């Protein structure tokens, strides 16, 4: 399998046309969309995905008037990869519910970080990671492990988590959240971790670093100004957290992402 592109935290305010005649594309939607194909529209909830095979016109747009948020992986599968997808009974060019959006999200982040490294193991890592993504989309998931039934208040926790990533600069108060949910802080932290495999604080930090990454790529703000925008009073603390989460400094991340963006826009300049 050849991975030709990984894009995280994408935003779009208009229609997105996924038509690609040469490559497959897995798109993981973080927000609800209206999916148009074969002349009909269908509303798809967040935490869903589609593997586009190309050759057909697929268009999607926001379902709630807010920008679409999504991650994507573009890849060229081998015949054995296609057989593996078939063995998992994954329907192509069809919206699919993600069995575990936490695993899906973290796997995509790991792939993006690993793609920045020069390693002899990169191809094997990417191939294994893609199989993990396929498993998340497989119809062979034991419904008895469904998080919504296994974790108390899962729907409210999921809505809270979505809100954290939608509004990363909000001053999230655990005391207020627990008061609204009528539970203790100890219980809240326990069920949140059971639901998503990370703490609430880790998600708050991650949401701000995701926003920081967007600012680094899409603005000319200095590192100090980015840190300030993201609620950090200390530049050094911001840089430590960013490197811990992303595997590189903010400056290195900006340079790598801008170089990748330029190469994607001007493929003839690649060495």
Phi, psi and omega in degrees: 000136178247121177270121184254351179185142176226121180235124180247153175057040178285146177229143176213137180259350181242197177288142177244125179258118187266006186299126178211116188279344189251339188226161171270157177216125174261121180245124179255114185271126178263357179219158182292146181227164167254118185258125182247125178203141179055034175081007180233153179253147179216131178277126181243130182286168175294167184060042174235167182212159175222136171259108179273135182259350182085164180088350179230150180270121178234131180231138174223154182213171182296143178261353184229011178083354178261162181302142174290139176240129182201161171243156179211151173231125176257133186209160176243106183279148172278174178298322179293326177296318179296321177295322179296317178299318179296321181296333179272001178060039177275126178276125180274154180056031183222133178299134181231139174284138179276125184292329179211097184291337178293314178295317179302311182297313182292325178294318178297319178296318179297320178297318180296315179297317183292330181294340179278347182265149175261102184222146178290347182261003185303314182298316179295320180298313183296320180296317179294320180296320179297323177296325176296320178295319179298320179297322178298335181262358184291145177280356183266044179264131180293111182296342178293344178262012181302123183298325185297334178261337184275334183249125178300141176060030185301317183298322179288323177294319179295318178296321178297315181298318177299321180294323179299316181282337175284328185228070187295339184268001178294146178275084186289124182251116178296323179301314181294317180300315181293326177294318179293326182268354179059046178222164178280161180295320180299316180293319179301311182298324182292311183288331177294315179295320179297327182285320191237354178078005176222162178279164177298318180298320178299321178292321178299314179297314181300318181298322180287326178287328173298316178296319178299317179299321178296317180295321181297323183274324190257359178225170176258016181299144176292164178301321179298317180291323177298315179301317180296316179300328184268010174088016180262127177276339181245122177297319183294322178293319177301314182294324178294315180295320181297314181294324179296320183278321187258346179084005178204166180286162176304319180296316179296319180298313180301313182297314182295318182291321178292323176295318179295319180297317180295320179295322179291325181280335181229071186300336180291345181271352181296142179272000000 
